[in-house]
Amino acid sequence: MDIQRSPLARPFPELPSIAGVTLRVARAQYKTWDRCDLTFAELAEGTSVAGVFTKSACASSEVELGREAVKQGRARALIVNAGNSNAFTGWRGREAVEAIQAQVSAALGCGVDEVFVSSTGVIGVPLPKDKARAGIEAALVTEPCGWADATNAIGTTDTFAKGAGASAMIGDTRVELAGIIKGSGMIAPDMATMLGYIFTDANVAPAFLQEALERANAATFSCITVDGDTSTSDTVMVFATAKAGNARIESWDSPGADAFAAALADVCRQLAQLVVRDGEGAAKFITIRVSGAASDDSARRVGLSIANSPLVKTAIAGEDANWGRVVMAVGKAGEPADRDKLSIAFGGVWAARNGLPVEGYDEAPVAAHLKGEDIDIAVDLGLGDGRATVWTCDLTHGYIAINADYRS
């Protein structure tokens, strides 16, 4: 399958080294491709971990085991397999994950619940234990790699490597954050929406790290959609090695807690938007800002109704300022709305105000806006103070081509 690089791609950034994190990649050959497809992140003793996972009722064994293990708050290793999601594979899939955990825990001298595993790719094919074992053996002895190599190794239909970084001051100590992510299709916000991993040298208690991640997730990863489909393997995790030497962040009252949480949210936002920019077949990046809703949650649901509408997404692909489709999507959202208070704008130009087309509305500047790559849609419900921002992409012939040929 020949996948063209997304026209919305961004260059891979310079990311800081994170003390206590060693990255390696290897060729497990889960598919017949000429590339590394197993990523191994070794983490220093004392690393805190937090995670959010898919709400899919058909979640993979990797997700089930990770969801339980993250509760104990410690991590020593992360293994990511690309090309095989190991989902819907029953006891054989679970055995494969447990074998990986046992192999890595023996090599590092840690508990099996400190070894986290993710897999991504085709559903319904058990992960080959022999390939995983050989891949891990190779990863254990190979030279460490950089962020870009690790990011490329976790991808499937991704067309470019995605990474983001940030820093924060905790007292007099500067802490660094670096994140990588994969995701292009089967993207809908039902917790994590893809495979993403953020590493920091900050000293952060697991409970606070979990709370900060959940808060960041709600405003970022849970506000993006490519196609409305939620994966069986969605995972976002944060690993904090404590190597920066800052005073430990235990709660929101700890010095530097707000600064660290803001930096984490910034990395999450950058990564989430990069996933949308690599949406399968995407040619336009769409920001939907909803205001005047009954609540923030209601605004988010209205925004997602618009973002997931094939009619809205195809209109944007065709550069058609069809605001009637936005009206449709608001109306079907199941949230409080009043037709006679609804206002809609494209690129800052109001096409409809208070339930009526704007008198003298000139579509020319809107048409010019829709020819660009970055599209802005604003919706004011006129009901309250609730607001939310949602990000999506257009729906093109490319999406069909990629997914019609996915298993080949």
C-alpha positions in Angstrom: 0.0 0.0 0.0 1.6 3.2 -1.2 0.6 6.0 1.2 1.4 9.6 0.2 2.7 12.0 2.9 -0.1 14.1 4.3 -0.1 17.7 2.8 -0.8 18.8 6.4 2.4 17.2 7.7 4.7 19.0 10.1 8.5 18.4 10.4 9.6 16.3 13.4 10.8 18.7 16.1 14.0 18.8 18.1 13.1 17.0 21.3 15.0 17.1 24.6 16.7 14.0 26.0 14.9 12.7 29.0 17.2 11.4 31.8 16.1 7.9 32.8 14.7 7.0 29.4 16.6 4.8 26.9 15.0 4.1 23.5 15.8 1.2 21.2 14.1 -0.2 18.1 14.2 -3.6 16.4 12.8 -5.6 13.5 10.3 -8.2 14.8 8.8 -8.4 11.3 5.2 -8.5 12.3 4.5 -7.7 8.7 6.5 -8.1 5.5 8.0 -4.7 5.5 11.5 -3.3 5.5 11.5 -1.4 8.7 11.7 -1.5 12.5 8.4 -2.4 14.1 9.2 -3.0 17.8 10.0 -0.1 20.1 11.6 -0.7 23.6 11.8 2.1 26.1 13.7 1.3 29.3 12.9 3.4 32.2 14.9 4.2 35.4 13.9 2.7 38.7 11.4 4.9 40.5 9.6 6.0 37.3 6.0 7.0 37.9 3.4 6.1 35.3 -0.1 7.2 34.4 -2.4 6.2 31.6 -5.7 6.6 29.8 -7.1 3.8 27.7 -9.9 3.1 25.2 -13.4 2.5 26.4 -14.0 0.0 23.7 -15.8 -3.2 24.9 -13.5 -5.1 22.6 -10.3 -3.8 24.1 -7.0 -5.8 23.5 -5.2 -7.7 26.2 -2.5 -5.0 26.2 -5.1 -2.5 27.2 -6.7 -4.7 29.8 -3.4 -5.6 31.5 -2.1 -2.0 31.2 -5.3 -0.6 32.7 -4.8 -2.7 35.8 -1.0 -2.3 36.1 -1.1 1.5 35.9 -2.9 1.5 39.2 0.3 0.5 41.0 2.0 3.6 39.6 5.4 2.3 38.7 7.1 1.5 35.3 10.4 0.1 34.2 9.7 -0.6 30.5 7.4 0.1 27.5 7.2 -2.2 24.5 5.2 -1.1 21.4 4.5 -3.6 18.6 3.4 -2.2 15.2 1.7 -4.1 12.4 -0.5 -6.4 14.6 -3.0 -5.0 17.2 -3.3 -8.4 19.0 -6.9 -7.5 19.6 -9.9 -9.9 19.4 -7.4 -12.8 19.9 -8.7 -14.3 23.1 -6.3 -16.3 25.4 -3.6 -16.5 22.7 -3.4 -12.7 22.6 -3.1 -12.5 26.4 -0.5 -15.2 26.5 1.6 -13.2 24.0 1.5 -10.1 26.2 2.3 -12.0 29.3 5.2 -13.7 27.6 6.6 -10.2 26.6 6.2 -9.0 30.2 7.9 -12.0 31.6 10.8 -11.8 29.2 11.4 -8.1 29.8 10.9 -8.3 33.6 13.5 -11.1 33.8 16.0 -9.0 31.7 15.5 -5.8 33.8 14.9 -7.5 37.2 11.6 -5.8 37.8 8.0 -6.8 38.3 5.8 -7.9 35.4 3.4 -5.2 36.3 6.1 -2.6 35.7 6.3 -3.7 32.0 3.7 -2.0 29.7 2.9 -3.4 26.3 1.0 -1.8 23.4 0.2 -3.2 19.9 -1.3 -1.6 16.9 -2.3 -2.9 13.4 -4.6 -5.5 12.0 -7.3 -6.8 14.4 -8.0 -10.5 14.9 -4.5 -12.0 14.4 -2.7 -13.2 17.5 0.7 -11.6 18.1 3.4 -14.1 17.0 5.2 -14.9 20.3 8.4 -16.1 18.5 8.7 -12.8 16.6 8.1 -10.8 19.7 10.7 -12.8 21.6 13.3 -12.4 18.9 12.5 -8.7 18.5 12.9 -8.0 22.2 16.2 -10.0 22.3 17.5 -7.8 19.5 16.2 -4.6 21.1 18.0 -5.4 24.4 21.4 -5.5 22.8 21.1 -2.8 20.1 22.4 0.7 20.3 20.0 3.3 21.8 18.1 5.5 19.2 16.5 8.9 19.1 13.0 10.1 19.2 12.4 10.1 15.5 13.5 6.5 15.0 11.2 5.4 17.9 8.3 7.3 16.5 8.7 5.8 13.0 8.8 2.4 14.5 5.4 2.7 16.2 3.5 3.9 13.1 1.2 1.9 10.8 -0.7 4.1 8.3 1.0 7.2 9.6 2.6 9.3 6.8 4.9 11.3 9.0 6.6 11.0 12.5 4.8 13.0 15.2 6.5 14.4 18.3 6.2 17.3 20.7 8.1 18.8 23.6 7.7 21.3 26.4 9.4 22.4 29.6 8.4 23.8 32.9 10.0 25.4 35.9 9.4 23.7 39.3 11.0 26.0 41.8 14.5 26.6 40.4 14.5 23.3 38.5 13.7 23.1 34.8 11.9 19.9 33.8 11.6 18.6 30.3 8.8 16.7 28.5 8.9 14.8 25.2 6.1 13.0 23.6 5.6 10.8 20.5 2.4 9.5 19.0 1.0 7.3 16.2 -2.5 7.7 14.8 -4.0 8.4 11.4 -7.3 6.5 11.2 -9.8 4.8 13.5 -9.6 8.0 15.5 -12.5 9.1 17.7 -12.4 10.5 21.2 -13.4 7.8 23.6 -10.5 8.4 25.9 -7.1 8.1 24.3 -7.8 7.7 20.5 -4.4 6.3 19.4 -1.0 5.2 20.9 0.8 8.1 22.5 3.7 8.2 25.0 5.0 11.2 27.0 8.2 11.1 28.9 9.4 13.6 31.5 12.3 13.9 33.9 10.1 15.5 36.5 9.6 14.0 40.0 5.8 13.5 40.1 3.7 11.3 42.3 1.6 8.7 40.3 -1.7 9.9 41.7 -1.1 13.5 40.6 0.3 12.4 37.3 -2.8 10.4 36.6 -5.1 13.3 37.5 -3.1 15.8 35.4 -3.2 13.4 32.4 -6.9 12.8 32.7 -7.5 16.6 32.8 -5.2 17.2 29.8 -6.8 14.3 27.9 -10.3 15.7 28.3 -9.3 18.9 26.5 -7.1 17.4 23.8 -7.2 13.7 22.8 -10.9 13.5 23.7 -11.5 16.5 21.4 -10.2 15.1 18.1 -11.8 12.9 15.5 -10.8 11.7 12.1 -13.5 9.2 11.2 -15.7 8.6 14.3 -14.3 5.1 14.9 -12.7 4.2 18.3 -9.8 1.7 18.3 -9.6 -1.4 20.4 -6.0 -0.5 21.4 -6.1 3.3 22.2 -3.6 4.2 24.8 -1.9 7.4 26.1 0.7 7.1 28.9 3.0 9.4 30.8 6.2 8.3 32.4 8.0 10.5 35.0 11.6 9.4 35.8 12.2 11.9 38.7 15.7 12.5 37.4 15.4 16.3 37.2 15.7 16.4 41.0 12.8 18.8 41.6 10.8 18.7 44.8 8.2 16.0 44.3 4.8 17.1 43.0 2.3 15.4 45.2 -0.9 17.5 44.6 -2.2 20.7 43.0 -0.9 22.5 46.1 2.7 21.4 45.4 5.0 24.2 44.1 5.2 23.9 40.3 2.1 21.7 40.0 0.2 24.1 37.7 3.3 24.7 35.6 3.9 21.0 35.1 0.2 20.3 34.3 0.2 23.2 31.8 3.3 21.8 30.0 1.7 18.3 30.0 -1.5 19.7 28.5 0.6 21.6 25.9 2.3 18.4 24.7 -1.0 16.6 24.6 -2.6 19.4 22.5 0.3 19.4 20.1 0.2 15.6 19.7 -3.5 15.5 19.3 -3.5 18.1 16.5 -0.7 16.2 14.7 -2.8 13.1 14.6 -5.6 15.1 12.9 -3.1 16.5 10.5 -2.3 13.0 9.5 -5.9 11.9 9.2 -6.1 9.3 6.5 -6.6 11.1 3.2 -6.8 14.5 4.9 -6.2 17.7 3.0 -7.6 20.2 5.4 -7.2 20.7 9.2 -10.5 21.9 10.7 -10.9 23.7 14.0 -14.5 23.9 15.4 -15.2 26.3 18.2 -18.5 26.0 19.9 -19.7 28.7 22.4 -22.9 29.6 24.0 -23.7 26.0 25.0 -25.5 24.9 28.1 -22.2 23.5 29.5 -18.7 22.7 28.4 -19.5 19.0 28.0 -22.5 19.9 25.9 -20.4 22.2 23.7 -17.9 19.4 23.2 -20.6 17.0 22.1 -22.1 19.5 19.7 -18.6 20.1 18.3 -18.0 16.4 17.8 -21.4 16.0 16.1 -20.2 18.5 13.6 -16.7 17.1 13.3 -18.0 13.5 12.8 -20.6 14.4 10.1 -19.6 13.0 6.7 -21.7 15.7 5.1 -19.8 18.5 6.8 -16.4 16.8 6.2 -17.1 16.2 2.5 -18.4 19.8 2.1 -15.1 21.1 3.5 -13.2 18.7 1.2 -15.1 20.2 -1.7 -14.5 23.8 -0.4 -18.2 24.3 -0.2 -19.5 26.8 2.5 -22.6 24.8 3.1 -23.5 26.0 6.6 -26.8 24.2 6.3 -24.9 21.0 7.0 -23.5 22.5 10.2 -27.1 23.3 11.2 -28.0 19.7 10.6 -25.1 18.4 12.8 -26.0 20.7 15.6 -29.6 19.6 15.5 -28.8 15.9 15.6 -26.3 16.2 18.5 -28.9 15.5 21.2 -27.8 18.6 23.1 -29.8 21.7 24.1 -30.1 24.0 21.0 -32.5 26.6 19.8 -32.8 27.1 16.1 -33.6 30.8 16.5 -30.5 31.5 18.5 -28.0 29.6 16.4 -25.1 31.4 14.7 -22.5 30.0 12.3 -19.3 31.4 10.9 -16.5 30.2 8.5 -13.1 31.8 8.8 -14.4 34.6 11.1 -17.2 35.5 8.7 -20.7 35.0 10.0 -23.0 33.3 7.5 -26.0 32.9 9.9 -27.0 34.9 13.0 -29.8 34.1 15.4 -31.3 31.4 13.2 -31.3 33.4 10.0 -28.9 34.0 7.0 -26.9 37.2 7.5 -28.4 40.0 5.4 -26.0 40.9 2.6 -23.8 37.9 3.4 -20.8 37.8 0.9 -19.6 34.2 0.4 -16.4 35.3 -1.5 -14.2 35.6 1.6 -15.5 32.4 3.0 -14.8 30.6 -0.3 -11.3 32.0 -0.2 -10.9 30.7 3.3 -12.0 27.2 2.4 -9.3 27.0 -0.3 -6.7 27.0 2.4 -5.4 24.1 4.5 -6.5 25.4 7.9 -10.3 25.8 8.3 -12.1 27.5 11.1 -15.8 27.0 11.9 -17.5 28.9 14.8 -20.8 28.0 16.2 -22.6 30.0 18.9 -25.6 28.3 20.4 -26.7 31.4 22.3 -27.8 29.5 25.4 -25.2 29.7 28.1 -21.5 30.0 28.9 -20.4 26.5 27.8 -17.6 26.3 25.2 -15.2 23.8 23.6 -12.8 23.4 20.8 -12.7 20.3 18.6 -10.3 19.4 15.9 -11.0 17.2 12.8 -10.1 16.9 9.1 -12.0 16.6 5.9 -13.2 13.4 4.3 -11.7 12.6 0.9 -11.4 9.8 -1.7 -8.0 9.1 -0.1 -9.6 7.8 3.1 -11.5 5.2 1.1 -8.5 4.2 -0.8 -6.3 3.7 2.3 -8.9 1.7 4.2 -10.1 -0.4 1.3 -6.6 -1.7 0.9 -5.5 -1.7 4.6 -4.9 -5.5 5.2 -2.8 -6.0 2.0 
